[in-house]
Amino acid sequence: MRQRLATLRQALPPPALALKGAFLWGAAMGFNALVFLWMRGWQSMPHMVALTSIFALGAALAFPIGHTLQTLVARNARPETRFAAAFLCFALATICVTVALYALQYRAYYAQWHGALLSPSWVIHFIFTTAGAVYQFAVIGLRFYFPWGLAALFALSCIYAARPR
């Protein structure tokens, strides 16, 4: 158990890298969402800011997770393996954290119509509201990452592949 904790501790990013990476990755994904909405002609500025914030915060929170997972998966690996691990880990971390934030916001909006806390009705509403949010994000929200988010992910993965072991 101690060996695993030591391995996990070594995989965590240094605080400076975590902050810098979270800021840059969050800014890139937030800017990507803003450009996506602007190019589609969204007129509602409060909605644009809210969605951009969800994507930026999701990416910022996902950066240390993606870094840690990538380090655990691709320890002492060749560059192409490090690239694939970074691509997969950062993509999954960013999408999962962003969809969780989206589901929390979605749940907060619909909570006014849900039953009493922890009642059977509340549990059913919670499960189906969260499932609906995840589905809606999968259908509508994932396209926010194309094409510039994918390009940023490719660039980030190249940086991680080029890093020395």
KEVOFI-401387 format. One record per residue (C-alpha): x, y, z; chain. Coordinates in steps of 0.05 Angstrom, whole numbers. Each point is the difference from the previous one (the first is absolute). Example, Ala and Ser with C-alpha at 12.3 -4.5 7.8 and 13.67 -1.06 7.14 Angstrom:
{c1->246	c2->-90	c3->156	cadena->A}
{c1->27	c2->69	c3->-13	cadena->A}
//
This chain:
{c1->0	c2->0	c3->0	cadena->A}
{c1->57	c2->47	c3->17	cadena->A}
{c1->32	c2->-15	c3->-67	cadena->A}
{c1->-63	c2->20	c3->-37	cadena->A}
{c1->-7	c2->64	c3->40	cadena->A}
{c1->72	c2->17	c3->-15	cadena->A}
{c1->-11	c2->-13	c3->-74	cadena->A}
{c1->-62	c2->44	c3->1	cadena->A}
{c1->37	c2->55	c3->37	cadena->A}
{c1->55	c2->-1	c3->-53	cadena->A}
{c1->-51	c2->4	c3->-55	cadena->A}
{c1->-33	c2->63	c3->27	cadena->A}
{c1->22	c2->63	c3->-35	cadena->A}
{c1->42	c2->50	c3->38	cadena->A}
{c1->-43	c2->58	c3->25	cadena->A}
{c1->29	c2->51	c3->-49	cadena->A}
{c1->-13	c2->-46	c3->-59	cadena->A}
{c1->-70	c2->-17	c3->25	cadena->A}
{c1->-18	c2->74	c3->6	cadena->A}
{c1->32	c2->21	c3->-65	cadena->A}
{c1->-28	c2->-59	c3->-38	cadena->A}
{c1->-69	c2->7	c3->30	cadena->A}
{c1->-2	c2->74	c3->-19	cadena->A}
{c1->24	c2->-11	c3->-71	cadena->A}
{c1->-42	c2->-62	c3->-13	cadena->A}
{c1->-61	c2->34	c3->30	cadena->A}
{c1->11	c2->63	c3->-40	cadena->A}
{c1->9	c2->-40	c3->-64	cadena->A}
{c1->-64	c2->-41	c3->9	cadena->A}
{c1->-39	c2->62	c3->24	cadena->A}
{c1->23	c2->40	c3->-60	cadena->A}
{c1->-17	c2->-59	c3->-45	cadena->A}
{c1->-71	c2->-2	c3->28	cadena->A}
{c1->-7	c2->76	c3->-7	cadena->A}
{c1->22	c2->-2	c3->-73	cadena->A}
{c1->-47	c2->-59	c3->-13	cadena->A}
{c1->-59	c2->39	c3->28	cadena->A}
{c1->19	c2->65	c3->-34	cadena->A}
{c1->8	c2->-34	c3->-68	cadena->A}
{c1->-70	c2->-31	c3->8	cadena->A}
{c1->-29	c2->70	c3->12	cadena->A}
{c1->-23	c2->-6	c3->72	cadena->A}
{c1->-31	c2->65	c3->21	cadena->A}
{c1->-9	c2->-13	c3->74	cadena->A}
{c1->63	c2->25	c3->35	cadena->A}
{c1->-18	c2->-28	c3->69	cadena->A}
{c1->-9	c2->-70	c3->-29	cadena->A}
{c1->65	c2->6	c3->-39	cadena->A}
{c1->37	c2->20	c3->64	cadena->A}
{c1->-32	c2->-57	c3->40	cadena->A}
{c1->18	c2->-53	c3->-52	cadena->A}
{c1->69	c2->27	c3->-11	cadena->A}
{c1->12	c2->0	c3->76	cadena->A}
{c1->-22	c2->-73	c3->5	cadena->A}
{c1->48	c2->-21	c3->-55	cadena->A}
{c1->57	c2->42	c3->27	cadena->A}
{c1->-9	c2->-23	c3->72	cadena->A}
{c1->-9	c2->-73	c3->-22	cadena->A}
{c1->65	c2->2	c3->-38	cadena->A}
{c1->38	c2->36	c3->56	cadena->A}
{c1->-23	c2->-52	c3->51	cadena->A}
{c1->15	c2->-57	c3->-48	cadena->A}
{c1->73	c2->20	c3->-15	cadena->A}
{c1->31	c2->-28	c3->64	cadena->A}
{c1->-42	c2->-63	c3->-6	cadena->A}
{c1->20	c2->-10	c3->-73	cadena->A}
{c1->73	c2->12	c3->17	cadena->A}
{c1->-2	c2->-50	c3->57	cadena->A}
{c1->-35	c2->-53	c3->-41	cadena->A}
{c1->47	c2->10	c3->-59	cadena->A}
{c1->61	c2->-6	c3->45	cadena->A}
{c1->-27	c2->-64	c3->31	cadena->A}
{c1->-18	c2->-31	c3->-67	cadena->A}
{c1->62	c2->19	c3->-39	cadena->A}
{c1->57	c2->-5	c3->51	cadena->A}
{c1->66	c2->-14	c3->-35	cadena->A}
{c1->-34	c2->-10	c3->-67	cadena->A}
{c1->19	c2->18	c3->-70	cadena->A}
{c1->-22	c2->67	c3->-29	cadena->A}
{c1->-58	c2->-29	c3->-41	cadena->A}
{c1->-27	c2->-34	c3->62	cadena->A}
{c1->6	c2->64	c3->40	cadena->A}
{c1->-36	c2->37	c3->-56	cadena->A}
{c1->-57	c2->-51	c3->-1	cadena->A}
{c1->-5	c2->0	c3->76	cadena->A}
{c1->-1	c2->76	c3->4	cadena->A}
{c1->-52	c2->4	c3->-56	cadena->A}
{c1->-46	c2->-50	c3->33	cadena->A}
{c1->10	c2->22	c3->73	cadena->A}
{c1->-8	c2->74	c3->-13	cadena->A}
{c1->-60	c2->-11	c3->-45	cadena->A}
{c1->-36	c2->-45	c3->49	cadena->A}
{c1->17	c2->43	c3->60	cadena->A}
{c1->-23	c2->64	c3->-34	cadena->A}
{c1->-64	c2->-30	c3->-26	cadena->A}
{c1->-17	c2->-35	c3->66	cadena->A}
{c1->13	c2->60	c3->45	cadena->A}
{c1->-37	c2->47	c3->-48	cadena->A}
{c1->-60	c2->-46	c3->-5	cadena->A}
{c1->-1	c2->-6	c3->77	cadena->A}
{c1->-2	c2->76	c3->6	cadena->A}
{c1->-54	c2->4	c3->-53	cadena->A}
{c1->-41	c2->-53	c3->36	cadena->A}
{c1->7	c2->38	c3->66	cadena->A}
{c1->-25	c2->64	c3->-33	cadena->A}
{c1->-56	c2->-38	c3->-34	cadena->A}
{c1->-19	c2->-34	c3->65	cadena->A}
{c1->1	c2->67	c3->38	cadena->A}
{c1->-50	c2->29	c3->-51	cadena->A}
{c1->-48	c2->-59	c3->4	cadena->A}
{c1->6	c2->-10	c3->76	cadena->A}
{c1->-58	c2->47	c3->12	cadena->A}
{c1->-48	c2->-53	c3->-28	cadena->A}
{c1->31	c2->-59	c3->36	cadena->A}
{c1->-26	c2->-34	c3->63	cadena->A}
{c1->26	c2->5	c3->71	cadena->A}
{c1->74	c2->-15	c3->10	cadena->A}
{c1->17	c2->-75	c3->-2	cadena->A}
{c1->-72	c2->-21	c3->-10	cadena->A}
{c1->-13	c2->-55	c3->-51	cadena->A}
{c1->-29	c2->53	c3->-47	cadena->A}
{c1->62	c2->44	c3->9	cadena->A}
{c1->47	c2->-59	c3->-16	cadena->A}
{c1->-38	c2->-16	c3->-64	cadena->A}
{c1->-1	c2->73	c3->-20	cadena->A}
{c1->74	c2->7	c3->15	cadena->A}
{c1->19	c2->-61	c3->-40	cadena->A}
{c1->-41	c2->18	c3->-61	cadena->A}
{c1->18	c2->74	c3->2	cadena->A}
{c1->74	c2->-18	c3->2	cadena->A}
{c1->-9	c2->-52	c3->-56	cadena->A}
{c1->-37	c2->52	c3->-42	cadena->A}
{c1->56	c2->51	c3->11	cadena->A}
{c1->53	c2->-51	c3->-20	cadena->A}
{c1->-40	c2->-19	c3->-62	cadena->A}
{c1->-12	c2->73	c3->-20	cadena->A}
{c1->74	c2->15	c3->9	cadena->A}
{c1->19	c2->-60	c3->-42	cadena->A}
{c1->-46	c2->21	c3->-56	cadena->A}
{c1->9	c2->75	c3->2	cadena->A}
{c1->60	c2->17	c3->43	cadena->A}
{c1->54	c2->-44	c3->-31	cadena->A}
{c1->-2	c2->37	c3->-65	cadena->A}
{c1->25	c2->62	c3->36	cadena->A}
{c1->69	c2->-33	c3->1	cadena->A}
{c1->4	c2->-4	c3->-76	cadena->A}
{c1->44	c2->21	c3->-37	cadena->A}
{c1->42	c2->45	c3->44	cadena->A}
{c1->-5	c2->-40	c3->65	cadena->A}
{c1->23	c2->-61	c3->-37	cadena->A}
{c1->59	c2->40	c3->-28	cadena->A}
{c1->18	c2->24	c3->70	cadena->A}
{c1->-4	c2->-72	c3->26	cadena->A}
{c1->46	c2->-23	c3->-57	cadena->A}
{c1->50	c2->56	c3->18	cadena->A}
{c1->-2	c2->-17	c3->74	cadena->A}
{c1->10	c2->-74	c3->-16	cadena->A}
{c1->60	c2->18	c3->-43	cadena->A}
{c1->30	c2->40	c3->57	cadena->A}
{c1->-8	c2->-60	c3->47	cadena->A}
{c1->29	c2->-47	c3->-52	cadena->A}
{c1->61	c2->44	c3->-9	cadena->A}
{c1->14	c2->6	c3->75	cadena->A}
{c1->59	c2->-41	c3->25	cadena->A}
{c1->-18	c2->-62	c3->40	cadena->A}
//
